Amino acid sequence: MRENCKYFDVGYWNSRYEAEASYEWLVDYQTLKEHLNGLMSRDGNILVLGCGNSSLSEDLYNDGYKRITNVDYSPVVIESMRSRSAAASSMAWLVGDVRDLDFRPSEFDTVLEKATLDSLLVRETDPWHLSAEASSLLHRVLHKVSEILRPGGRLISVSFAQPHFRSWVYGKPEYRWSVEWRSVSPSPSSDAFAYHLYWMTKGETLSSKFSSPPPWTREDRTSDGCATPVSDDEDDFLTRISL
């Protein structure tokens, strides 16, 4: 039951991106646009984590967000996307790992990710008990994101993970930000899954609900496998794990 571990392997992604032109995780920009426009400035410096071959960054650029840096740990997809968006002269494409971000403190106004943090949890099997390994990894990523955000800047996260679980991951005083969220559906008439948009604003006061640990669990276990496997034509694997 370990096939989902491939999503943690850069070799898998390199091979996939060599064969795949584009894939949109969770929701597209048109669905997110009205939400993002109220949370981001078109003049701001934006970092997109785990950009993959999604059209999100290109759509943002075409909608007036010009200062965009894209990071992915697959050199194959970075080269492909750099070539694909060559006309977008102010958009940068960098090979880099979200687990080891190398940017200056207070460099960005917005850090945006869509399912990238979810992909770091494919080894987890129980949303009530994140392993110590997963908790440490997410903490390292989020602590660095907080560091590279300017005061008043935002981390915007689009995830399948429900607020009952994920808000506690984001809601830690050491990140020095507030936590808010809303549900996002592809369309009012759609029967597709609802996803969740989280935004964390650096320098705003964190709700007092996060002053105590989550009531249901202690994060003190080790990871013991990967989530339920899915076939190669079911890349909504994130919907199979309740994280």
N, C-alpha and C positions, 0 to 999 in steps of 0.2 A: 504493500500500500504506500509506495514511496514515489510514484511517478511525478507528483507535483514538485518534488525537489528539483526537477529540471529547471523550474522557473527561477531558481537561485543560482543558476550556472550560466556564466557569460558565454560559454561555448554554445549552449542551446540558442541563446538570443542571436549570436553572430550567424549561426546557420539559418535561423528563421528569417532574419532580416535580409540575408542574401536572396531569399526566395519570395519574400513578401514586400509588396510596395507600400501598403498602408494598413493600419488597423486602429480602430478607435475604441479605447477602453471606456466602459461605463456609459458616458454621455458625451455628445459632441458640443462644440462651441456654441452653436445656435441655441441649444438647450440651456447652457450655462450663462449666456451673454447677459441677460437682464440681471442676473445675480452678481456676476463679476464686475459689471460696469459700476455698481455701487460700492465696490470694495477696493478697486484699483484705480490708480491715476494713469492716464495715457502718457503723462510726462515722467512717470516713475521708472526706476531701474528694476527690471523683473528677472528673476531666476526661475527657470522651469526645470524641475528635478525629474530624472528618468523620462526624458522627452519621447523616446522611442520613435516610431514612424507615424505617430498621430499627427493630424493636421492642426492641432490646437495652437501651436506657436505661430504657424503661418496665418491662421484665422485671426489671431490676436494682432499680428502685424498689419494685416489688411484692414483691420478695424481701428487702426491708429495707435496701437501700442508698439512703439518703434525700438525701444531699448530693451531687448530681450536676449538673455544668455541661456542657452540650452545645454543641459548636461545629461549624458548617458554613458554607462560603462561599456557599451558595445562600440568599438571603433568602426565597425561595419555600418551601423545605422547613422553614426555621426557623419561619416563621409558621404553617405547617401543623402542625408537631409541637407548637408551643406551645399551639395551640388543641386539638389532640388529647389533650394531657396536662394540661389546665388544672387538673384535680383534684390533680395532684402539685405541691403548693404550694412545696416546697423544691427543685424541679428547675428549673434555669435554661436558657434557650435563647438563644444568642448568634450573631450573624452574625460570622464571623471566618475568616481564612485560616490553615491550619496552617503556611504558609510565613512567617507574620509574626504569631506569637502575642503577645498583649499581656496578660500576667499577671505578678503580683509574684513575685519569687524565693521559693522554698520554700512556694508557696501550696497545692500539692496533695500528697496522700498517694499517689494513683494517677493515672496517665495511661493511658487505655485506647484502643486503636485496632484496628479490624478492617478490613483491606484498604485503609485510607486511604493508608498509605505505599506499598503496591503500586501504587496509582493514580498516584502521582507518577513511576512508572517506565515508563509506557506508551510513551514514545518510545524506550525502550531495546530493542535487538535481540539483544544478546549478553551473557548473564549472566557470562561470564568477563571481560568488559571493560566495566564501567560507564563511561559517558562522564564527562569532567571536570565537565560541567554537572550531571549527575545526582548525582555524588558530592558536589559542593558544596552542592546543594540539600538532600540528605539530612543532610549534616553540619550545616547551618544549623538544620534542624528538630530534630534530635536534641540539639544543643547547647542549644537553648532549652528543650526538654523537661527535660533534666537540670537546668537552672537553676531551673525552676519546681517541681521535685520537692523535697520535704523529705528530709533525711537519713533513710535507711531506706525511703523511698518507692520505688514501682516504676512503670516503664513496662511495660505489658503489650501485646504486639503479636500479633495473629492474622493469619497470612499464608499464602499458597500457596507462598511462597519457601522453598526447601530450606535447612536449616542450613548446608550446605556453602558456600552463597553468603551468605545473610543474616546469619549469626552474625558474619562479618567486618565487615559494615556497622555492626553494633551494638557490636562489641568494640573500642572505641578508648579508650585511657587518659584522654583529655581529658573523657570523659563521666562519669568517676568512678563507674562502676557495674560490677557483675558481669553476666555473660550466661549464662542457662540456657534450655533449651527441651525440649519434648516434642511428639510427634506426636498429633494429634487426629483421630479419624474420626467421622463421623455416627453410626455404630453398629457393633458388632463384626461384624455380618453384611452390612454395606453394602459395595457395590463402588465407592462414590464415592471421589473423591480424598481422600487424607489431607492435612490441613492442619497447620500448625505453630504452636504457642503458644510465644512467647518472653517471658521476663520478665527485666528488668534492675533490679537492686536498688542504689539509690544508696548509696554508702559502703562497699559490699562489694568485696573484692579481685577484680580481673579476672584470669582465668586467664592463665598465662604463655604459652599458645599464641598469644595475641594480641599478644605483644611484638614480633613481626616482621610485616612486610607479608604479605598472602596470597601463597602460594607460586606461584600460577598467573598472576598478572597485575599490571600497573601501571595505575592508573586515570588514564590521560592522554589519552583520546581524546575527541572531540566527538561529540555525538549526531547521527545522520544519518538519522533517520526514526522511524517508529512500529512497534510490534509488528504481527504478522500480523492483518489486519482480520477482524472477525467481524460477523455479521448482528445486527440489532437484537433478535432473539429469542434470542441467545446471549450473555447478559450474564455468563457465566463467562469473560469475556475474559482474566481473570487466569490461567486455566489454560493459555492459549496462549503465555504467556511464562514462561520458566524463570528468574525472578529471585529 
